[in-house]
Amino acid sequence: MKAVRFHAYGGPEVLVHEDVETPEPGPGQVRVRVAGTTFNGVDGNIRAGFMQGPMPLELPHIPGLDVAGTVDALGEDVQGLSVGDRVLGFLPFVADGASAEYVLASADSLAPAPRSIALADAAALPVVGLTAWQALHEHAGLQAGQRILINGADGAVGGYATQLAKAVGAQVIATASARSSAQVAAAGADQVIDHTAASVVDEVAEPVDVLLNLAPIEPEEFAALAALVRDGGVVVNTTVWMPAPADEDRGVRGIDLYVRSDAAQLAGLAELVDRGQLKVQVAQRAPLEDLASIHAQAAAGTLHGKVVITPHKR
């Protein structure tokens, strides 16, 4: 099969499109014929070698945490799945990923893929969708009538977080650039602040119950945003290299989110897609052989929106 691997850590140029032996599923595993995977920001950090401590890899390594595809083969002791089933999943960080024509996955990590969108596009859901869901529901406990400030709402996680927060019945204040403000408003934000043209702190008129930070910002700015959170509120942060500020005197909790795979939650997100309550947004689709170029665009800061990678020729 064809796959993209890196044999050493480094820049995008270490990614090689090459022939690799097709893997065979072991007990409890299935082989998935990949319809789509994606690029996530953490992929670039892993490839560059910045994550060797928490995520030790055996090289060469195939990247690609998200997968959508069809079950191609079953290992022993697999229950509840059949060859041909449409599935999606969030693969382990340290295992070979889905930037290949086929990938192995634990059967219990997979969920039924939504049927209302193209199967390849469903790959844009697992990692970022689960990040948004876990931030809002597990960590923030967001409820109807609460106010949430989503800093960096114009990214892939922000798009899902905005939609999910509105589905709860929360009031959403979102920051975005002028280029993406209309997209964020269309996702349901009640107020969109262009952070490049105005002070977010000055534009937020009342305290918020939840601050969800999705953007790399300076500690001073983070502290100023956290000060907008009412007493007893919560700050949830996905930029884990910069800890979420807390304020014990005011009862404000600071939580650093580490997204995890959860098949049940992923199945719930897929159901929301099929019911028309959650929109999957794909900014770009690219063939597997262009993955190094996608990494290079990300490193240069010119990659915007979610990119779906399609290993098989259409």
C-alpha positions in Angstrom: 0.0 0.0 0.0 1.0 3.6 -0.3 1.6 5.6 2.9 3.4 8.8 4.0 6.0 8.2 6.7 8.9 10.0 8.3 12.1 8.1 9.2 13.6 10.9 11.2 12.3 14.0 13.0 12.6 17.3 11.1 10.8 19.7 8.8 8.0 18.8 6.3 10.7 17.5 3.9 11.1 14.4 6.1 7.7 13.1 5.0 8.1 10.5 2.3 5.3 9.0 0.1 6.3 5.4 -0.3 5.3 1.8 -0.5 4.6 0.1 2.8 3.5 -3.4 3.7 -0.3 -3.6 4.2 -0.9 -4.3 7.9 -2.8 -7.3 9.2 -5.3 -6.8 12.1 -4.5 -8.6 15.4 -7.0 -9.6 18.1 -9.5 -6.9 18.8 -8.4 -4.9 15.8 -9.9 -4.1 12.4 -8.2 -2.9 9.2 -9.8 0.2 7.8 -9.6 1.2 4.1 -9.0 4.9 4.6 -11.3 7.3 2.8 -9.9 10.3 4.6 -7.6 11.6 7.3 -6.7 15.1 8.2 -3.9 17.5 9.2 -4.0 18.6 12.9 -1.6 21.1 14.4 -0.2 18.5 16.7 0.9 16.4 13.7 3.5 19.1 12.8 4.8 19.1 16.4 5.1 15.3 16.5 6.9 15.2 13.1 9.3 17.9 14.2 10.2 15.9 17.3 8.8 18.4 19.9 6.6 15.7 21.5 9.1 12.9 22.0 8.7 13.0 25.8 5.0 12.5 26.1 4.6 10.7 22.7 7.6 8.4 22.1 7.4 6.9 18.6 9.0 4.0 16.8 10.4 5.3 13.6 9.5 5.2 10.7 6.1 6.6 11.7 2.9 7.2 9.7 1.0 10.3 10.9 -2.7 10.9 10.8 -4.8 10.8 14.0 -8.2 11.1 12.4 -9.7 8.3 10.2 -12.8 7.8 8.3 -13.3 4.8 6.1 -14.7 1.3 5.7 -13.9 -1.8 7.6 -11.7 -4.0 5.3 -10.7 -6.9 7.5 -11.5 -8.2 11.0 -9.1 -9.5 13.6 -10.0 -12.2 16.1 -12.6 -11.5 18.9 -14.0 -8.4 17.1 -17.7 -7.9 18.0 -20.2 -5.5 16.5 -18.4 -4.7 13.3 -18.6 -6.2 9.8 -16.5 -5.8 6.6 -17.9 -2.8 4.7 -19.1 -0.8 7.8 -18.5 3.0 7.5 -16.5 4.1 10.6 -14.6 6.9 12.0 -12.1 7.2 14.9 -9.4 9.0 16.8 -6.2 6.9 16.5 -3.6 6.7 19.3 -0.8 9.3 19.1 2.0 6.7 19.2 0.6 4.2 16.7 0.9 4.4 13.0 -1.9 6.7 11.7 -4.2 7.0 8.7 -1.9 8.8 6.2 -2.0 5.6 4.3 -4.4 3.5 2.1 -5.1 1.2 5.1 -4.7 1.6 8.9 -5.3 -0.7 11.9 -7.6 0.5 14.7 -8.9 -1.0 17.9 -12.5 -2.1 17.2 -13.7 -0.4 20.4 -12.3 2.9 19.4 -14.4 3.3 16.2 -17.9 4.8 15.8 -20.4 4.7 13.0 -19.6 7.5 10.5 -22.3 10.0 9.6 -24.2 9.1 6.4 -25.3 12.6 5.4 -21.8 13.8 4.3 -19.1 12.3 2.2 -17.2 9.6 4.1 -13.8 11.3 3.6 -15.1 14.6 5.0 -16.1 12.8 8.2 -12.4 12.6 9.0 -12.7 16.3 9.9 -14.7 15.4 13.0 -12.9 13.2 15.5 -10.0 15.1 17.1 -11.4 18.6 16.9 -15.0 17.6 17.5 -14.0 15.6 20.6 -11.9 18.5 21.8 -14.8 20.9 21.6 -17.3 18.4 23.2 -15.0 17.5 26.1 -14.1 21.2 26.7 -17.8 22.2 26.9 -19.4 19.3 28.5 -16.8 17.4 30.6 -14.7 20.4 31.8 -16.8 23.5 31.6 -20.2 21.9 32.4 -21.8 24.5 30.1 -25.5 25.0 30.7 -28.3 26.9 29.0 -28.3 30.6 29.7 -24.6 30.8 30.5 -22.2 33.1 28.7 -19.1 31.7 27.1 -16.2 33.5 25.5 -14.4 31.4 22.9 -11.0 32.9 22.1 -9.8 31.7 18.7 -13.3 30.6 17.5 -12.2 30.8 13.8 -10.2 27.5 14.0 -11.5 24.0 13.5 -12.2 23.4 17.2 -13.8 26.8 17.5 -16.3 26.1 14.8 -17.5 23.0 16.6 -17.4 24.7 20.0 -19.5 27.5 18.8 -22.1 25.2 17.3 -22.2 22.9 20.4 -22.4 25.9 22.8 -25.4 27.3 20.9 -27.0 23.8 20.9 -26.9 23.9 24.7 -28.6 27.3 24.8 -25.6 29.3 25.8 -24.8 32.9 24.8 -21.6 32.8 22.7 -19.0 35.6 22.4 -16.3 34.6 19.9 -13.1 36.1 18.8 -12.0 35.9 15.2 -10.1 37.7 12.5 -11.9 39.9 10.0 -11.3 37.2 7.3 -13.3 34.6 9.3 -15.8 36.7 11.3 -18.7 35.9 8.9 -18.0 32.2 9.2 -18.0 32.4 13.0 -21.2 34.3 13.0 -22.8 31.7 10.7 -21.8 29.0 13.2 -24.1 30.7 15.7 -21.9 33.2 17.7 -24.1 36.0 19.3 -21.2 38.4 19.2 -18.0 38.2 17.1 -15.0 40.4 18.2 -12.3 41.1 15.6 -9.3 40.6 17.9 -7.1 42.3 15.3 -9.0 45.6 15.4 -10.3 45.8 19.0 -9.5 44.9 22.6 -11.4 41.8 23.5 -11.4 42.8 27.1 -13.0 46.2 26.2 -15.6 44.5 24.0 -16.9 42.0 26.5 -19.5 44.1 28.4 -20.5 41.6 31.1 -18.7 38.7 33.0 -18.7 35.3 31.3 -19.3 31.9 33.0 -16.7 30.1 30.8 -13.6 31.1 28.9 -12.5 28.6 26.3 -9.1 29.5 25.0 -8.1 27.9 21.7 -5.4 30.3 20.6 -1.7 30.8 21.5 -1.6 34.1 23.3 0.7 35.9 25.7 0.4 35.1 29.4 -0.6 38.7 30.1 -3.5 38.6 27.6 -4.6 35.2 29.0 -4.7 36.6 32.5 -6.7 39.6 31.3 -9.2 37.3 29.6 -9.5 35.1 32.6 -10.3 38.2 34.7 -13.6 38.4 32.6 -14.7 35.1 34.2 -17.2 35.5 37.0 -16.6 34.2 40.5 -17.0 30.4 40.5 -16.5 30.2 36.7 -14.0 28.1 34.7 -11.2 28.6 32.2 -10.6 25.8 29.8 -7.5 25.9 27.7 -6.3 23.7 24.8 -2.9 25.4 24.3 -1.4 23.1 27.0 2.2 24.5 26.8 0.7 27.6 28.6 -1.2 26.7 31.7 -4.8 28.0 32.2 -4.8 30.7 34.8 -6.9 30.1 37.9 -8.0 32.3 40.8 -8.6 30.5 44.0 -9.8 33.6 45.8 -12.7 34.0 43.3 -13.3 30.2 42.9 -12.3 30.3 39.2 -10.9 27.0 38.0 -8.2 26.6 35.4 -8.3 23.4 33.3 -5.8 22.3 30.7 -7.5 20.0 28.3 -5.9 16.9 26.9 -8.3 15.4 24.3 -8.8 11.7 24.5 -10.5 9.2 22.1 -14.1 8.3 23.1 -16.1 6.2 20.7 -19.4 6.9 22.4 -18.9 10.6 22.3 -17.8 10.4 18.7 -21.0 8.4 17.8 -23.0 11.2 19.4 -21.3 13.8 17.4 -21.9 11.8 14.2 -25.6 11.6 15.1 -25.7 15.4 15.5 -24.3 15.7 12.0 -26.9 13.4 10.5 -29.7 15.3 12.3 -28.4 18.6 10.8 -27.5 20.0 14.2 -23.7 20.0 13.6 -22.0 21.1 10.4 -18.7 19.6 9.4 -16.6 22.2 7.6 -13.8 21.3 5.2 -11.6 24.1 3.9 -9.5 22.0 1.5 -9.1 18.4 0.2 -5.7 17.1 -0.9 -4.3 13.8 -2.1 -2.0 11.8 0.2 1.0 12.6 -1.9 0.6 16.3 -1.1 0.8 15.8 2.7 4.3 17.3 3.0 3.0 20.4 1.2 0.2 20.7 3.7 2.7 20.4 6.6 4.8 23.1 4.9 1.8 25.4 4.6 1.1 24.9 8.3 4.7 25.7 9.3 4.6 28.9 7.2 1.3 30.0 8.8 -0.6 30.0 5.5 -2.9 27.0 6.2 -6.4 28.0 7.2 -9.3 25.7 8.0 -9.5 21.9 8.2 -7.7 19.9 5.5 -8.9 16.4 4.6 -6.3 14.1 3.1 -7.6 11.4 0.7 -5.3 8.4 0.2 -7.3 6.5 -2.5 -7.7 7.8 -6.0 -11.3 8.7 -6.8 
